[in-house]
Amino acid sequence: MNKTGNSRWLFIALLSAGHFFSDFYNTFLPALLPAVTANLALSLTATGSLIMVYSLTSSILQPVLGYYIDKHGWTWLILLTIPASALFICLAGLVTTYWQLFVCITLAGLASSLFHPLGSAMLNRATNAGNKGIAMALFIGGGNIGVAVAPAFVLYFLYRFGTEQLLWLALPGALLGLACYFGHVHQIPVKSLPPERTTNSPKTAAWYRSSNLLKLNVVMGLRSWPQAAIPNFLILWLAQQGQPTALAGGMLTVFLLGGALGSIGGGYVGDRYGRKNCIIAFLLLCIPSLYYFLTTPIITPTTYLLLGLSGAALQGTLPSSIIWAQEMLPSNAAMASGMMLGLAFGLGGLGAAVTGALADFIGLQAALLWTLPPLALASIITHFIPDAKGCSPVTQQVSSK
């Protein structure tokens, strides 16, 4: 389709808003679980199974769905993903049986899992070489802001109105689906180009033969370890230090909002200095900032700064990793995105589980400190991944002119 400069930025705005609402609704479950488990008298085992299913359907399946998106297109699904995610996660607060809850959570997770590879692949096709990084940064930043604001918003809504009014929260998702329709977002092509149209492009290995893609997946899985562990254990660790819950919740917000700002900054840095350099720099920046935060005995303004900087550094790697993976797999952009956004997050969740198990033996602070060596290892592995063609800062600057 013909894309003018204005229509490109309209697509970027709508897809970034879509990522905001996708991750906004995707973060409902932790806030809903206390009310739902009480209403349905669910055991901890049943609750844990729901979390596992939601993690599987919303994250781990992303590369698989991305593969079929690359093969078949299915861009019309972008109109349904956010409304479906909104509807089913809100219905999860209204159901009366465990199996109804199971179905709602599964469908909400699948809708989220479809949006991420599809939305990021569409963004890749809708932008030119000179601004892919900043466009992806806005897309990632939208999702990060959604994650940051959702828990407090949902908890306040439940306190004020109860679960009976949850369906009202699905309305913004439905309206965004209409906005995407009238904005023609579903007309952005993502289906893999036929071979004859890519004969002049650099030859790339199939995804299952690409050692560089495997390395990048390992890098982002290691990076996702502290990214998953810090939000899950931060409040508990601060509580062990005697800090009030309100302060701990505020610090979690600082970490998440820092991540949102870092993702935007990371997109610019990746465009300006190259994807590889960006990822290495942010990984190395995170190590001292997170170390000093975890070892500072008192809460000061510097502590907040270090925590926000840690979140920014972790998320600053994400836009470059997605674009880099898409450059490694130009004919499988959705699948590459699913690996960076879904598979890596799932691997990080496994790392967070290791952190929790380790904390039982050496304490939570020491266990969180052990999330730093994976970042050092990730930076070393990144050093040995060659730049993709078109990925160097010089090439990007020329392409943007």
Secondary structure, DSSP 8 states (H G I E B T S, - for coil): ----HHHHHHHHHHHHHHHHHHHHHHTHHHHHHHHHHHHHT--HHHHHHHHHHHHIIIIITHHHHHHHHHHH--GGGHHHHHHHHHHHHHHTTT-SSHHHHHHHHHHHHHHHHHHHHHHHHHHHHHS-GGGHHHHHHHHHHHHHHHHHHHHHHHHHHHHHH-GGGGGGGGHHHHHHHHHHHHTTGGGS--S---GGGSTTS-----GGG-HHHHHHHHHHHHHHHHHHHHHHHHHHHHHHTT--HHHHHHHHHHHHHHHHHHHHHHHHHHHHH-HHHHHHHHHHHHHHHHHHHHH-SS--HHHHHHHHHHHHHHHHTHHHHHHHHHHH-TT-HHHHHHIIIIIHHHHHHHHHHHHHHHHHHH-HHHHHHTTHHHHHHHHHHHHTS---TT-SHHHHHHHT-
